[in-house]
Amino acid sequence: MKRVAGRGDHAVRRLAEIEASIANLSNEDLLDLADIFKAEPRPLIGEMAFAEMTRRNISL
């Protein structure tokens, strides 16, 4: 159980790191990332990029 919980904790930390990395991108880099992942259905990283773009009030 500890091992399974540890994996879950690790996954949560990694996801938080990915979200922070996306939030720290410049506008141009964020737009580039969103352009790469704009196809529907969007993968999670695309959804994160588009959410950050919405927060910044920018669009492709």
mmJSON file of the N, C-alpha and C atoms, coordinates in Angstrom:
{"data_MODEL":{"atom_site":{
"group_PDB":["ATOM","ATOM","ATOM","ATOM","ATOM","ATOM","ATOM","ATOM","ATOM","ATOM","ATOM","ATOM","ATOM","ATOM","ATOM","ATOM","ATOM","ATOM","ATOM","ATOM","ATOM","ATOM","ATOM","ATOM","ATOM","ATOM","ATOM","ATOM","ATOM","ATOM","ATOM","ATOM","ATOM","ATOM","ATOM","ATOM","ATOM","ATOM","ATOM","ATOM","ATOM","ATOM","ATOM","ATOM","ATOM","ATOM","ATOM","ATOM","ATOM","ATOM","ATOM","ATOM","ATOM","ATOM","ATOM","ATOM","ATOM","ATOM","ATOM","ATOM","ATOM","ATOM","ATOM","ATOM","ATOM","ATOM","ATOM","ATOM","ATOM","ATOM","ATOM","ATOM","ATOM","ATOM","ATOM","ATOM","ATOM","ATOM","ATOM","ATOM","ATOM","ATOM","ATOM","ATOM","ATOM","ATOM","ATOM","ATOM","ATOM","ATOM","ATOM","ATOM","ATOM","ATOM","ATOM","ATOM","ATOM","ATOM","ATOM","ATOM","ATOM","ATOM","ATOM","ATOM","ATOM","ATOM","ATOM","ATOM","ATOM","ATOM","ATOM","ATOM","ATOM","ATOM","ATOM","ATOM","ATOM","ATOM","ATOM","ATOM","ATOM","ATOM","ATOM","ATOM","ATOM","ATOM","ATOM","ATOM","ATOM","ATOM","ATOM","ATOM","ATOM","ATOM","ATOM","ATOM","ATOM","ATOM","ATOM","ATOM","ATOM","ATOM","ATOM","ATOM","ATOM","ATOM","ATOM","ATOM","ATOM","ATOM","ATOM","ATOM","ATOM","ATOM","ATOM","ATOM","ATOM","ATOM","ATOM","ATOM","ATOM","ATOM","ATOM","ATOM","ATOM","ATOM","ATOM","ATOM","ATOM","ATOM","ATOM","ATOM","ATOM","ATOM","ATOM","ATOM","ATOM","ATOM","ATOM","ATOM"],
"id":[1,2,3,4,5,6,7,8,9,10,11,12,13,14,15,16,17,18,19,20,21,22,23,24,25,26,27,28,29,30,31,32,33,34,35,36,37,38,39,40,41,42,43,44,45,46,47,48,49,50,51,52,53,54,55,56,57,58,59,60,61,62,63,64,65,66,67,68,69,70,71,72,73,74,75,76,77,78,79,80,81,82,83,84,85,86,87,88,89,90,91,92,93,94,95,96,97,98,99,100,101,102,103,104,105,106,107,108,109,110,111,112,113,114,115,116,117,118,119,120,121,122,123,124,125,126,127,128,129,130,131,132,133,134,135,136,137,138,139,140,141,142,143,144,145,146,147,148,149,150,151,152,153,154,155,156,157,158,159,160,161,162,163,164,165,166,167,168,169,170,171,172,173,174,175,176,177,178,179,180],
"type_symbol":["N","C","C","N","C","C","N","C","C","N","C","C","N","C","C","N","C","C","N","C","C","N","C","C","N","C","C","N","C","C","N","C","C","N","C","C","N","C","C","N","C","C","N","C","C","N","C","C","N","C","C","N","C","C","N","C","C","N","C","C","N","C","C","N","C","C","N","C","C","N","C","C","N","C","C","N","C","C","N","C","C","N","C","C","N","C","C","N","C","C","N","C","C","N","C","C","N","C","C","N","C","C","N","C","C","N","C","C","N","C","C","N","C","C","N","C","C","N","C","C","N","C","C","N","C","C","N","C","C","N","C","C","N","C","C","N","C","C","N","C","C","N","C","C","N","C","C","N","C","C","N","C","C","N","C","C","N","C","C","N","C","C","N","C","C","N","C","C","N","C","C","N","C","C","N","C","C","N","C","C"],
"label_atom_id":["N","CA","C","N","CA","C","N","CA","C","N","CA","C","N","CA","C","N","CA","C","N","CA","C","N","CA","C","N","CA","C","N","CA","C","N","CA","C","N","CA","C","N","CA","C","N","CA","C","N","CA","C","N","CA","C","N","CA","C","N","CA","C","N","CA","C","N","CA","C","N","CA","C","N","CA","C","N","CA","C","N","CA","C","N","CA","C","N","CA","C","N","CA","C","N","CA","C","N","CA","C","N","CA","C","N","CA","C","N","CA","C","N","CA","C","N","CA","C","N","CA","C","N","CA","C","N","CA","C","N","CA","C","N","CA","C","N","CA","C","N","CA","C","N","CA","C","N","CA","C","N","CA","C","N","CA","C","N","CA","C","N","CA","C","N","CA","C","N","CA","C","N","CA","C","N","CA","C","N","CA","C","N","CA","C","N","CA","C","N","CA","C","N","CA","C","N","CA","C","N","CA","C","N","CA","C","N","CA","C"],
"label_alt_id":[null,null,null,null,null,null,null,null,null,null,null,null,null,null,null,null,null,null,null,null,null,null,null,null,null,null,null,null,null,null,null,null,null,null,null,null,null,null,null,null,null,null,null,null,null,null,null,null,null,null,null,null,null,null,null,null,null,null,null,null,null,null,null,null,null,null,null,null,null,null,null,null,null,null,null,null,null,null,null,null,null,null,null,null,null,null,null,null,null,null,null,null,null,null,null,null,null,null,null,null,null,null,null,null,null,null,null,null,null,null,null,null,null,null,null,null,null,null,null,null,null,null,null,null,null,null,null,null,null,null,null,null,null,null,null,null,null,null,null,null,null,null,null,null,null,null,null,null,null,null,null,null,null,null,null,null,null,null,null,null,null,null,null,null,null,null,null,null,null,null,null,null,null,null,null,null,null,null,null,null],
"label_comp_id":["MET","MET","MET","LYS","LYS","LYS","ARG","ARG","ARG","VAL","VAL","VAL","ALA","ALA","ALA","GLY","GLY","GLY","ARG","ARG","ARG","GLY","GLY","GLY","ASP","ASP","ASP","HIS","HIS","HIS","ALA","ALA","ALA","VAL","VAL","VAL","ARG","ARG","ARG","ARG","ARG","ARG","LEU","LEU","LEU","ALA","ALA","ALA","GLU","GLU","GLU","ILE","ILE","ILE","GLU","GLU","GLU","ALA","ALA","ALA","SER","SER","SER","ILE","ILE","ILE","ALA","ALA","ALA","ASN","ASN","ASN","LEU","LEU","LEU","SER","SER","SER","ASN","ASN","ASN","GLU","GLU","GLU","ASP","ASP","ASP","LEU","LEU","LEU","LEU","LEU","LEU","ASP","ASP","ASP","LEU","LEU","LEU","ALA","ALA","ALA","ASP","ASP","ASP","ILE","ILE","ILE","PHE","PHE","PHE","LYS","LYS","LYS","ALA","ALA","ALA","GLU","GLU","GLU","PRO","PRO","PRO","ARG","ARG","ARG","PRO","PRO","PRO","LEU","LEU","LEU","ILE","ILE","ILE","GLY","GLY","GLY","GLU","GLU","GLU","MET","MET","MET","ALA","ALA","ALA","PHE","PHE","PHE","ALA","ALA","ALA","GLU","GLU","GLU","MET","MET","MET","THR","THR","THR","ARG","ARG","ARG","ARG","ARG","ARG","ASN","ASN","ASN","ILE","ILE","ILE","SER","SER","SER","LEU","LEU","LEU"],
"label_asym_id":["A","A","A","A","A","A","A","A","A","A","A","A","A","A","A","A","A","A","A","A","A","A","A","A","A","A","A","A","A","A","A","A","A","A","A","A","A","A","A","A","A","A","A","A","A","A","A","A","A","A","A","A","A","A","A","A","A","A","A","A","A","A","A","A","A","A","A","A","A","A","A","A","A","A","A","A","A","A","A","A","A","A","A","A","A","A","A","A","A","A","A","A","A","A","A","A","A","A","A","A","A","A","A","A","A","A","A","A","A","A","A","A","A","A","A","A","A","A","A","A","A","A","A","A","A","A","A","A","A","A","A","A","A","A","A","A","A","A","A","A","A","A","A","A","A","A","A","A","A","A","A","A","A","A","A","A","A","A","A","A","A","A","A","A","A","A","A","A","A","A","A","A","A","A","A","A","A","A","A","A"],
"label_entity_id":["1","1","1","1","1","1","1","1","1","1","1","1","1","1","1","1","1","1","1","1","1","1","1","1","1","1","1","1","1","1","1","1","1","1","1","1","1","1","1","1","1","1","1","1","1","1","1","1","1","1","1","1","1","1","1","1","1","1","1","1","1","1","1","1","1","1","1","1","1","1","1","1","1","1","1","1","1","1","1","1","1","1","1","1","1","1","1","1","1","1","1","1","1","1","1","1","1","1","1","1","1","1","1","1","1","1","1","1","1","1","1","1","1","1","1","1","1","1","1","1","1","1","1","1","1","1","1","1","1","1","1","1","1","1","1","1","1","1","1","1","1","1","1","1","1","1","1","1","1","1","1","1","1","1","1","1","1","1","1","1","1","1","1","1","1","1","1","1","1","1","1","1","1","1","1","1","1","1","1","1"],
"label_seq_id":[1,1,1,2,2,2,3,3,3,4,4,4,5,5,5,6,6,6,7,7,7,8,8,8,9,9,9,10,10,10,11,11,11,12,12,12,13,13,13,14,14,14,15,15,15,16,16,16,17,17,17,18,18,18,19,19,19,20,20,20,21,21,21,22,22,22,23,23,23,24,24,24,25,25,25,26,26,26,27,27,27,28,28,28,29,29,29,30,30,30,31,31,31,32,32,32,33,33,33,34,34,34,35,35,35,36,36,36,37,37,37,38,38,38,39,39,39,40,40,40,41,41,41,42,42,42,43,43,43,44,44,44,45,45,45,46,46,46,47,47,47,48,48,48,49,49,49,50,50,50,51,51,51,52,52,52,53,53,53,54,54,54,55,55,55,56,56,56,57,57,57,58,58,58,59,59,59,60,60,60],
"pdbx_PDB_ins_code":[null,null,null,null,null,null,null,null,null,null,null,null,null,null,null,null,null,null,null,null,null,null,null,null,null,null,null,null,null,null,null,null,null,null,null,null,null,null,null,null,null,null,null,null,null,null,null,null,null,null,null,null,null,null,null,null,null,null,null,null,null,null,null,null,null,null,null,null,null,null,null,null,null,null,null,null,null,null,null,null,null,null,null,null,null,null,null,null,null,null,null,null,null,null,null,null,null,null,null,null,null,null,null,null,null,null,null,null,null,null,null,null,null,null,null,null,null,null,null,null,null,null,null,null,null,null,null,null,null,null,null,null,null,null,null,null,null,null,null,null,null,null,null,null,null,null,null,null,null,null,null,null,null,null,null,null,null,null,null,null,null,null,null,null,null,null,null,null,null,null,null,null,null,null,null,null,null,null,null,null],
"Cartn_x":[0.833,0.0,0.872,1.974,2.849,3.443,3.795,4.38,3.363,2.15,1.088,0.82,0.754,0.531,1.703,2.916,4.1,4.073,3.625,3.506,2.474,1.373,0.341,0.857,1.589,2.173,3.158,3.967,4.944,4.221,3.159,2.406,1.794,1.283,0.689,1.762,2.938,4.044,4.476,4.599,5.024,3.994,2.724,1.675,1.741,1.981,2.111,3.324,4.406,5.598,5.308,4.558,4.192,3.309,2.32,1.442,2.245,3.189,4.02,4.89,5.412,6.241,5.435,4.206,3.351,3.038,2.76,2.448,3.649,4.865,6.07,6.535,5.84,6.223,5.926,6.738,6.427,5.183,4.548,3.342,3.615,4.735,5.058,5.246,5.967,6.185,4.876,4.03,2.736,1.875,1.884,1.131,1.671,2.992,3.585,3.135,3.147,2.721,1.251,0.429,-1.003,-1.225,-0.458,-0.591,-0.255,0.743,1.123,-0.007,-0.68,-1.694,-3.126,-3.373,-4.707,-5.73,-5.276,-6.209,-7.15,-8.398,-9.411,-9.421,-9.624,-9.674,-8.262,-8.186,-6.897,-6.387,-5.086,-4.506,-4.442,-4.151,-4.125,-3.195,-2.037,-1.105,-1.696,-2.452,-3.133,-4.19,-4.941,-5.95,-5.293,-4.154,-3.435,-2.972,-2.45,-1.975,-3.128,-4.256,-5.397,-5.992,-5.952,-6.43,-5.539,-4.23,-3.307,-3.504,-3.763,-4.026,-5.288,-6.307,-7.539,-7.248,-6.448,-6.099,-5.376,-4.513,-3.744,-4.516,-5.678,-6.48,-5.746,-5.141,-4.504,-5.101,-4.975,-5.498,-4.622,-4.808,-4.055,-4.51],
"Cartn_y":[-1.202,0.0,1.259,1.226,2.401,2.679,1.591,1.754,2.363,1.899,2.427,3.895,4.194,5.585,6.459,5.93,6.68,7.006,6.048,6.295,7.381,7.33,8.358,9.729,9.792,11.068,11.592,10.678,11.068,11.609,10.936,11.379,12.765,12.994,14.299,15.382,15.09,16.065,16.366,15.33,15.525,16.358,16.086,16.854,18.322,18.566,19.942,20.625,19.878,20.433,20.781,19.927,20.188,21.427,21.525,22.705,23.974,23.924,25.089,25.455,24.453,24.71,25.414,24.979,25.613,27.046,27.259,28.605,29.541,28.992,29.812,30.092,29.538,29.788,31.231,31.756,33.07,32.916,34.019,33.957,33.256,33.58,32.963,31.459,31.032,29.603,28.896,29.541,28.967,28.806,29.795,29.705,28.583,28.424,27.332,25.977,25.83,24.579,24.304,25.317,25.153,24.784,25.363,25.06,23.591,23.065,21.663,20.742,21.089,20.217,20.715,21.423,22.001,21.021,19.891,18.931,18.352,18.169,17.58,16.076,15.28,15.683,16.018,17.075,17.533,16.612,16.34,15.613,16.552,16.007,16.794,17.999,17.831,18.959,20.081,19.721,20.73,21.458,20.721,21.349,22.311,21.91,22.786,24.057,23.906,25.069,26.017,25.468,26.324,26.974,26.289,26.886,28.061,27.897,28.993,30.158,29.866,30.933,31.709,30.99,31.647,32.537,32.032,32.82,34.103,34.03,35.189,36.051,35.557,36.275,36.417,35.298,35.267,34.095,34.131,33.049,32.845,31.69,31.381,32.265],
"Cartn_z":[0.0,0.0,0.0,0.758,0.789,-0.583,-1.29,-2.614,-3.58,-3.543,-4.408,-4.06,-2.782,-2.357,-2.779,-2.698,-3.114,-4.594,-5.394,-6.839,-7.118,-6.393,-6.565,-6.173,-5.069,-4.632,-5.671,-6.208,-7.229,-8.465,-8.882,-10.051,-9.823,-8.643,-8.32,-8.352,-7.804,-7.822,-9.258,-10.078,-11.465,-12.241,-12.016,-12.681,-12.261,-11.001,-10.513,-11.154,-11.339,-11.992,-13.447,-14.121,-15.516,-15.599,-14.717,-14.702,-14.446,-13.509,-13.201,-14.402,-15.101,-16.279,-17.361,-17.562,-18.566,-18.157,-16.888,-16.4,-16.522,-16.506,-16.587,-18.013,-19.006,-20.393,-20.781,-21.693,-22.257,-23.123,-23.463,-24.294,-25.623,-26.256,-27.551,-27.413,-26.39,-26.189,-25.842,-25.062,-24.724,-25.976,-26.846,-28.093,-28.984,-29.011,-29.778,-29.233,-27.915,-27.289,-27.599,-27.477,-27.761,-29.219,-30.111,-31.53,-31.807,-31.123,-31.289,-30.848,-29.752,-29.16,-29.371,-30.485,-30.7,-31.262,-31.811,-32.418,-31.366,-31.776,-30.892,-31.066,-30.091,-28.694,-28.202,-27.423,-26.918,-25.819,-25.855,-24.715,-23.511,-22.372,-21.139,-21.235,-21.834,-21.93,-22.792,-23.807,-24.612,-23.818,-23.022,-22.161,-21.171,-20.626,-19.69,-20.391,-21.604,-22.356,-22.668,-23.112,-23.439,-22.182,-21.069,-19.814,-19.413,-19.582,-19.258,-20.228,-21.49,-22.451,-22.061,-21.625,-21.18,-19.985,-19.05,-17.871,-18.259,-19.281,-19.743,-20.753,-21.169,-22.169,-23.492,-23.97,-25.277,-26.059,-27.377,-28.2,-29.42,-30.056,-31.28,-32.411],
"occupancy":[1.0,1.0,1.0,1.0,1.0,1.0,1.0,1.0,1.0,1.0,1.0,1.0,1.0,1.0,1.0,1.0,1.0,1.0,1.0,1.0,1.0,1.0,1.0,1.0,1.0,1.0,1.0,1.0,1.0,1.0,1.0,1.0,1.0,1.0,1.0,1.0,1.0,1.0,1.0,1.0,1.0,1.0,1.0,1.0,1.0,1.0,1.0,1.0,1.0,1.0,1.0,1.0,1.0,1.0,1.0,1.0,1.0,1.0,1.0,1.0,1.0,1.0,1.0,1.0,1.0,1.0,1.0,1.0,1.0,1.0,1.0,1.0,1.0,1.0,1.0,1.0,1.0,1.0,1.0,1.0,1.0,1.0,1.0,1.0,1.0,1.0,1.0,1.0,1.0,1.0,1.0,1.0,1.0,1.0,1.0,1.0,1.0,1.0,1.0,1.0,1.0,1.0,1.0,1.0,1.0,1.0,1.0,1.0,1.0,1.0,1.0,1.0,1.0,1.0,1.0,1.0,1.0,1.0,1.0,1.0,1.0,1.0,1.0,1.0,1.0,1.0,1.0,1.0,1.0,1.0,1.0,1.0,1.0,1.0,1.0,1.0,1.0,1.0,1.0,1.0,1.0,1.0,1.0,1.0,1.0,1.0,1.0,1.0,1.0,1.0,1.0,1.0,1.0,1.0,1.0,1.0,1.0,1.0,1.0,1.0,1.0,1.0,1.0,1.0,1.0,1.0,1.0,1.0,1.0,1.0,1.0,1.0,1.0,1.0,1.0,1.0,1.0,1.0,1.0,1.0],
"B_iso_or_equiv":[0.0,0.0,0.0,0.0,0.0,0.0,0.0,0.0,0.0,0.0,0.0,0.0,0.0,0.0,0.0,0.0,0.0,0.0,0.0,0.0,0.0,0.0,0.0,0.0,0.0,0.0,0.0,0.0,0.0,0.0,0.0,0.0,0.0,0.0,0.0,0.0,0.0,0.0,0.0,0.0,0.0,0.0,0.0,0.0,0.0,0.0,0.0,0.0,0.0,0.0,0.0,0.0,0.0,0.0,0.0,0.0,0.0,0.0,0.0,0.0,0.0,0.0,0.0,0.0,0.0,0.0,0.0,0.0,0.0,0.0,0.0,0.0,0.0,0.0,0.0,0.0,0.0,0.0,0.0,0.0,0.0,0.0,0.0,0.0,0.0,0.0,0.0,0.0,0.0,0.0,0.0,0.0,0.0,0.0,0.0,0.0,0.0,0.0,0.0,0.0,0.0,0.0,0.0,0.0,0.0,0.0,0.0,0.0,0.0,0.0,0.0,0.0,0.0,0.0,0.0,0.0,0.0,0.0,0.0,0.0,0.0,0.0,0.0,0.0,0.0,0.0,0.0,0.0,0.0,0.0,0.0,0.0,0.0,0.0,0.0,0.0,0.0,0.0,0.0,0.0,0.0,0.0,0.0,0.0,0.0,0.0,0.0,0.0,0.0,0.0,0.0,0.0,0.0,0.0,0.0,0.0,0.0,0.0,0.0,0.0,0.0,0.0,0.0,0.0,0.0,0.0,0.0,0.0,0.0,0.0,0.0,0.0,0.0,0.0,0.0,0.0,0.0,0.0,0.0,0.0],
"pdbx_formal_charge":[null,null,null,null,null,null,null,null,null,null,null,null,null,null,null,null,null,null,null,null,null,null,null,null,null,null,null,null,null,null,null,null,null,null,null,null,null,null,null,null,null,null,null,null,null,null,null,null,null,null,null,null,null,null,null,null,null,null,null,null,null,null,null,null,null,null,null,null,null,null,null,null,null,null,null,null,null,null,null,null,null,null,null,null,null,null,null,null,null,null,null,null,null,null,null,null,null,null,null,null,null,null,null,null,null,null,null,null,null,null,null,null,null,null,null,null,null,null,null,null,null,null,null,null,null,null,null,null,null,null,null,null,null,null,null,null,null,null,null,null,null,null,null,null,null,null,null,null,null,null,null,null,null,null,null,null,null,null,null,null,null,null,null,null,null,null,null,null,null,null,null,null,null,null,null,null,null,null,null,null],
"auth_seq_id":[1,1,1,2,2,2,3,3,3,4,4,4,5,5,5,6,6,6,7,7,7,8,8,8,9,9,9,10,10,10,11,11,11,12,12,12,13,13,13,14,14,14,15,15,15,16,16,16,17,17,17,18,18,18,19,19,19,20,20,20,21,21,21,22,22,22,23,23,23,24,24,24,25,25,25,26,26,26,27,27,27,28,28,28,29,29,29,30,30,30,31,31,31,32,32,32,33,33,33,34,34,34,35,35,35,36,36,36,37,37,37,38,38,38,39,39,39,40,40,40,41,41,41,42,42,42,43,43,43,44,44,44,45,45,45,46,46,46,47,47,47,48,48,48,49,49,49,50,50,50,51,51,51,52,52,52,53,53,53,54,54,54,55,55,55,56,56,56,57,57,57,58,58,58,59,59,59,60,60,60],
"auth_comp_id":["MET","MET","MET","LYS","LYS","LYS","ARG","ARG","ARG","VAL","VAL","VAL","ALA","ALA","ALA","GLY","GLY","GLY","ARG","ARG","ARG","GLY","GLY","GLY","ASP","ASP","ASP","HIS","HIS","HIS","ALA","ALA","ALA","VAL","VAL","VAL","ARG","ARG","ARG","ARG","ARG","ARG","LEU","LEU","LEU","ALA","ALA","ALA","GLU","GLU","GLU","ILE","ILE","ILE","GLU","GLU","GLU","ALA","ALA","ALA","SER","SER","SER","ILE","ILE","ILE","ALA","ALA","ALA","ASN","ASN","ASN","LEU","LEU","LEU","SER","SER","SER","ASN","ASN","ASN","GLU","GLU","GLU","ASP","ASP","ASP","LEU","LEU","LEU","LEU","LEU","LEU","ASP","ASP","ASP","LEU","LEU","LEU","ALA","ALA","ALA","ASP","ASP","ASP","ILE","ILE","ILE","PHE","PHE","PHE","LYS","LYS","LYS","ALA","ALA","ALA","GLU","GLU","GLU","PRO","PRO","PRO","ARG","ARG","ARG","PRO","PRO","PRO","LEU","LEU","LEU","ILE","ILE","ILE","GLY","GLY","GLY","GLU","GLU","GLU","MET","MET","MET","ALA","ALA","ALA","PHE","PHE","PHE","ALA","ALA","ALA","GLU","GLU","GLU","MET","MET","MET","THR","THR","THR","ARG","ARG","ARG","ARG","ARG","ARG","ASN","ASN","ASN","ILE","ILE","ILE","SER","SER","SER","LEU","LEU","LEU"],
"auth_asym_id":["A","A","A","A","A","A","A","A","A","A","A","A","A","A","A","A","A","A","A","A","A","A","A","A","A","A","A","A","A","A","A","A","A","A","A","A","A","A","A","A","A","A","A","A","A","A","A","A","A","A","A","A","A","A","A","A","A","A","A","A","A","A","A","A","A","A","A","A","A","A","A","A","A","A","A","A","A","A","A","A","A","A","A","A","A","A","A","A","A","A","A","A","A","A","A","A","A","A","A","A","A","A","A","A","A","A","A","A","A","A","A","A","A","A","A","A","A","A","A","A","A","A","A","A","A","A","A","A","A","A","A","A","A","A","A","A","A","A","A","A","A","A","A","A","A","A","A","A","A","A","A","A","A","A","A","A","A","A","A","A","A","A","A","A","A","A","A","A","A","A","A","A","A","A","A","A","A","A","A","A"],
"auth_atom_id":["N","CA","C","N","CA","C","N","CA","C","N","CA","C","N","CA","C","N","CA","C","N","CA","C","N","CA","C","N","CA","C","N","CA","C","N","CA","C","N","CA","C","N","CA","C","N","CA","C","N","CA","C","N","CA","C","N","CA","C","N","CA","C","N","CA","C","N","CA","C","N","CA","C","N","CA","C","N","CA","C","N","CA","C","N","CA","C","N","CA","C","N","CA","C","N","CA","C","N","CA","C","N","CA","C","N","CA","C","N","CA","C","N","CA","C","N","CA","C","N","CA","C","N","CA","C","N","CA","C","N","CA","C","N","CA","C","N","CA","C","N","CA","C","N","CA","C","N","CA","C","N","CA","C","N","CA","C","N","CA","C","N","CA","C","N","CA","C","N","CA","C","N","CA","C","N","CA","C","N","CA","C","N","CA","C","N","CA","C","N","CA","C","N","CA","C","N","CA","C","N","CA","C","N","CA","C","N","CA","C"],
"pdbx_PDB_model_num":[1,1,1,1,1,1,1,1,1,1,1,1,1,1,1,1,1,1,1,1,1,1,1,1,1,1,1,1,1,1,1,1,1,1,1,1,1,1,1,1,1,1,1,1,1,1,1,1,1,1,1,1,1,1,1,1,1,1,1,1,1,1,1,1,1,1,1,1,1,1,1,1,1,1,1,1,1,1,1,1,1,1,1,1,1,1,1,1,1,1,1,1,1,1,1,1,1,1,1,1,1,1,1,1,1,1,1,1,1,1,1,1,1,1,1,1,1,1,1,1,1,1,1,1,1,1,1,1,1,1,1,1,1,1,1,1,1,1,1,1,1,1,1,1,1,1,1,1,1,1,1,1,1,1,1,1,1,1,1,1,1,1,1,1,1,1,1,1,1,1,1,1,1,1,1,1,1,1,1,1]
}}}
